[in-house]
Amino acid sequence: MSDPELATKAPEVDNYSAIPGDTIAQTGTSMGEHCVTDRPTTTGAQPTGELTKFSDIDVYISKPSDYPHSPSRLLLLLTSGTGVQSINNQLQADKYASEGYVVVMPDQFSGDAAPQMHVDDGGEEQNASLIEQVKLKVGETAKSFMIDMWLARHTQEKVLPILQKVLETAKEEYADAVANGNGVYAAGYCFGAKYVVMLAGEHKDSVLWGQEQKDEEEGMVVKGPLIKAGAVAHATLVTREDLQAVKAPIALACVENDPVFPEDILEAGRKHLEENKVDHEVKTYSGVPHGKLLPQIFHDRRRLISVPGFAVVGEYEDPKIKDAQSQAFEQMLRWLKAH
């Protein structure tokens, strides 16, 4: 069976998986150093939720201030590579909690969040001498290789079983919120967005449990969707097959000319959703990060990395990005509340 076409256009990096039998982690570069590095946190902002454990899985829980005295819904929040310990991600969870959701944000990476990188806006390289530029290129290649290796350690065979355990525990722990919303809602950013899309779809049972899918598995029970509705922002690693499996209502906040979620992948998904009358919304934001490409050299080959996802909590100086950040949150929140 051929590998599914991934939502990335960055060229000339060999496909690989760190674990034999796992799906290919990526084709080309699907996340850059900016996708795994937090923006500055708003001065004085402090998380209000708590870190706990569901069995052996670290989970950040944020609840409405009046919970359980007023009805709430359960929201699964899946992060970018910065993970559950990120203050910005915790603040993102708190924002949803303030809107009436019991938010469960799990550690998708088993304590192995993406390596944190220094993010440069390009000025350092422009002002450097030739020798300094060569040194910067070497450093960039090393950073990007670290990200690629991290991605190879976190394929769907590793992530989906974690999410299954979290969902099972959350449904028991917060059964009232599940009942009030008549199901589980989900929101995802960057890396986490792929898994919201997958949870919104129908798949063979083995796929949803993170097992390798075999061509000969005829008659395998199809299950899903596992969520009532989902909303995602600047998704990465999403395949055509992921989108074409979607059955639950889904909203997508996308970036114009996004190299890690290109238009042909998005359009294939949109066509499926329209033809199958799946409730959906696609909104594209222009002039915001996640679509800009930074050239790098990897094993003597030119490749590209992308800049950070604009919708995640974090400070930007550009008022246009700030406005889009607010709009994307409102889009996702409105969608979840409407369903």
C-alpha positions in Angstrom: 0.0 0.0 0.0 1.4 3.4 -0.9 2.0 5.9 1.8 -0.7 8.5 2.1 0.2 12.0 0.7 1.0 14.2 3.7 0.0 17.8 3.9 3.5 19.2 3.3 5.3 20.4 0.3 8.8 20.8 1.6 11.0 18.8 -0.7 13.8 16.2 -0.7 13.9 14.8 2.7 13.8 11.0 2.9 10.8 9.3 4.5 11.5 7.4 7.7 10.2 6.2 10.9 12.2 5.8 14.1 10.3 2.7 15.1 10.0 -0.3 12.7 6.4 -0.9 11.7 5.2 2.6 12.5 3.8 4.9 9.8 6.2 7.2 8.0 6.5 10.3 10.2 6.5 12.8 7.4 7.4 13.6 3.8 9.8 16.5 3.6 9.7 19.0 6.4 6.3 19.3 8.1 7.2 21.4 11.1 9.9 24.0 11.6 11.6 25.2 14.7 9.0 27.9 15.1 6.3 25.2 15.4 7.9 23.9 18.5 8.8 27.1 20.3 6.4 29.3 22.3 5.8 33.0 21.7 6.4 35.3 24.6 3.7 35.0 27.2 1.5 37.9 28.1 3.0 39.8 31.1 1.5 38.7 34.3 -0.6 35.9 32.8 -0.7 32.8 35.0 -2.4 29.4 34.3 -5.4 28.7 36.6 -5.7 24.9 35.9 -3.8 22.0 37.4 -1.4 19.3 36.2 -2.5 15.8 37.2 -2.3 12.3 35.8 -4.7 10.0 34.1 -3.0 6.7 35.0 0.6 7.3 33.7 -0.3 10.2 31.4 0.3 13.8 32.4 -2.8 15.9 31.8 -3.5 19.6 32.3 -7.1 20.2 33.5 -8.8 23.5 33.4 -12.5 24.0 34.5 -15.0 26.8 34.5 -14.9 28.7 37.8 -18.5 27.6 38.7 -18.0 24.0 37.7 -19.7 21.6 38.7 -22.5 23.9 39.8 -23.4 25.0 36.3 -23.5 22.8 33.2 -20.3 22.4 31.2 -19.1 20.5 28.2 -16.0 18.3 27.9 -13.2 19.6 25.5 -10.1 17.6 24.5 -7.4 20.1 23.7 -4.4 18.8 21.6 -1.3 21.0 21.4 1.5 21.7 19.1 4.9 20.2 19.8 5.5 22.5 22.8 3.3 20.2 24.8 1.4 20.1 28.1 4.0 21.9 30.1 3.9 25.0 27.9 2.5 28.0 29.8 1.0 29.3 26.6 -0.8 26.1 26.0 -2.1 26.1 29.5 -3.4 29.6 29.1 -5.1 28.4 25.9 -6.8 25.7 27.9 -7.9 28.3 30.5 -9.5 30.4 27.7 -11.7 27.6 26.7 -12.5 26.8 30.3 -13.7 30.4 30.8 -16.2 29.7 28.1 -17.8 26.8 29.8 -15.7 23.8 29.0 -14.0 21.3 31.2 -10.7 21.1 29.3 -8.5 18.0 29.2 -5.1 18.7 27.6 -3.0 15.6 27.6 0.7 15.0 27.1 0.7 13.5 23.6 4.4 12.9 23.7 5.0 10.8 26.9 7.2 13.4 28.4 9.2 14.0 25.2 8.0 17.4 24.0 9.7 18.8 21.0 13.1 20.3 21.5 12.8 24.0 22.2 14.6 26.2 19.7 15.7 29.8 19.5 13.5 31.6 16.9 15.3 34.1 14.7 13.4 36.5 12.4 16.1 36.4 9.8 17.8 39.7 10.8 20.7 37.8 12.4 21.6 36.1 9.2 21.2 39.2 7.0 23.6 41.2 9.2 26.2 38.3 9.5 29.5 37.9 7.6 29.8 35.1 5.2 31.6 32.9 7.7 28.9 33.7 10.3 26.2 32.8 7.8 27.8 29.4 7.2 27.9 28.8 10.9 24.2 29.8 11.2 23.3 27.4 8.4 25.1 24.5 10.2 23.2 25.4 13.4 19.9 25.5 11.5 20.5 22.1 9.9 21.2 20.6 13.3 18.0 22.1 14.8 15.9 20.9 12.0 17.4 17.4 12.1 16.4 17.3 15.8 12.8 18.2 15.0 12.7 15.6 12.2 13.9 12.9 14.6 11.4 14.0 17.2 8.6 13.7 14.7 9.8 10.2 13.8 9.4 9.2 17.5 5.8 10.5 17.6 3.8 8.7 14.9 0.1 7.9 15.1 1.0 4.4 16.5 2.4 6.2 19.6 -0.1 9.1 19.9 -3.5 7.4 19.3 -3.2 4.9 22.1 -2.5 7.8 24.5 -5.6 9.7 23.3 -7.7 6.6 23.6 -6.7 6.2 27.3 -7.3 9.9 28.0 -10.8 9.8 26.4 -11.8 6.7 28.3 -10.7 8.3 31.6 -12.1 11.7 30.9 -15.5 10.2 30.0 -15.6 8.5 33.4 -14.2 11.4 35.4 -16.4 14.1 33.8 -19.4 12.1 32.8 -21.6 15.0 33.6 -19.9 17.3 31.1 -20.0 14.6 28.4 -23.7 14.1 29.0 -24.4 17.8 29.0 -22.7 18.2 25.6 -24.0 14.9 24.4 -20.4 13.8 23.5 -16.8 15.0 23.6 -15.6 18.2 21.7 -12.0 18.7 20.5 -9.7 21.5 19.5 -6.3 21.1 18.1 -3.3 23.2 17.0 -0.5 22.3 14.6 0.6 18.8 15.5 -2.5 18.2 17.6 -4.8 19.3 14.8 -4.0 16.2 12.8 -5.4 14.0 15.7 -8.5 16.1 16.1 -9.1 15.5 12.4 -8.5 11.7 12.9 -10.8 11.6 15.9 -13.5 13.3 13.8 -13.3 10.5 11.2 -14.4 6.9 10.6 -11.5 4.5 10.6 -10.8 0.8 10.9 -10.7 -0.1 14.5 -7.0 -0.9 14.3 -6.2 2.6 13.0 -8.0 4.3 15.9 -6.0 2.2 18.4 -2.8 3.2 16.7 -2.1 -0.2 15.1 -0.5 -0.6 11.8 -3.1 -0.9 9.1 -2.7 -4.0 6.8 -4.2 -4.3 3.3 -5.4 -7.8 4.1 -7.5 -6.6 7.1 -10.8 -7.2 5.2 -13.9 -6.9 7.3 -12.2 -4.9 10.0 -14.8 -3.1 12.1 -15.0 0.6 11.3 -15.4 3.0 14.2 -15.7 6.6 14.8 -16.0 9.5 15.0 -14.9 9.6 18.6 -15.8 13.3 19.0 -19.0 15.2 18.5 -17.3 18.2 16.8 -13.8 19.5 16.2 -12.0 22.7 15.5 -8.4 23.0 14.3 -5.9 25.7 13.5 -2.9 25.7 11.2 -2.9 21.9 11.0 0.2 19.9 10.0 0.9 16.3 9.0 -2.7 16.0 7.8 -3.3 13.6 4.8 -5.9 13.5 2.2 -7.1 10.2 3.8 -7.5 11.9 7.1 -9.8 14.6 5.7 -11.7 12.2 3.5 -12.5 10.0 6.6 -14.1 13.0 8.5 -17.7 12.5 9.5 -18.1 14.8 12.5 -18.6 18.6 12.1 -15.3 20.3 11.8 -13.9 23.8 11.4 -10.5 24.7 10.0 -8.6 27.9 10.6 -6.0 27.9 7.8 -3.2 30.1 6.7 -3.0 31.5 3.1 -0.3 29.7 1.0 0.6 27.5 3.9 3.4 25.1 2.9 2.5 22.5 5.6 -1.2 22.4 4.7 -1.2 23.1 0.9 -4.2 24.0 -1.0 -4.6 20.8 -3.0 -4.8 18.8 0.3 -7.3 21.2 1.7 -9.4 21.3 -1.4 -9.5 17.5 -1.6 -10.9 17.5 2.0 -13.3 20.3 1.3 -14.7 18.4 -1.7 -15.2 15.3 0.4 -17.0 17.3 3.1 -19.3 19.0 0.7 -20.1 15.8 -1.3 -20.9 13.9 1.8 -22.8 16.8 3.5 -20.5 16.9 6.5 -21.0 20.1 8.3 -17.8 22.2 8.0 -16.3 25.6 7.9 -13.0 26.7 6.4 -11.6 30.1 7.0 -8.3 31.3 5.6 -6.2 34.0 7.2 -3.8 36.0 5.2 -0.7 37.8 6.3 -0.2 35.7 9.4 2.6 33.2 10.3 2.7 29.5 9.5 3.0 30.0 5.8 6.3 31.7 5.5 9.2 29.5 4.3 12.8 29.6 5.6 15.3 27.9 3.4 17.8 25.4 4.9 20.4 22.9 3.7 20.0 19.3 4.8 22.5 16.6 3.6 23.4 19.0 0.7 19.8 19.3 -0.2 17.7 22.5 0.0 14.6 22.3 2.1 12.1 24.6 3.8 10.8 25.1 7.3 7.7 27.1 8.4 7.2 29.9 10.8 4.9 29.7 13.9 1.2 29.1 14.2 -0.5 32.4 14.8 -3.6 31.1 16.6 -1.8 29.7 19.7 -1.7 32.0 22.8 1.4 34.2 22.7 2.4 37.8 22.2 2.8 39.3 18.7 3.8 43.0 18.0 2.0 43.1 14.7 -1.6 44.2 15.3 -2.8 42.3 12.2 -1.6 39.0 13.7 -3.1 39.9 17.0 -6.4 40.5 15.4 -6.2 37.2 13.4 -5.3 35.3 16.6 -8.4 36.6 18.3 -10.6 35.9 15.2 -9.3 32.3 15.0 -10.2 31.7 18.6 -13.6 33.1 18.2 -14.1 31.0 15.0 -13.2 27.8 16.8 -15.2 28.7 19.9 -18.3 29.7 18.0 -18.1 26.4 16.0 -17.8 24.3 19.1 -20.6 26.1 20.9 -22.9 25.8 17.8 -22.5 22.0 17.8 
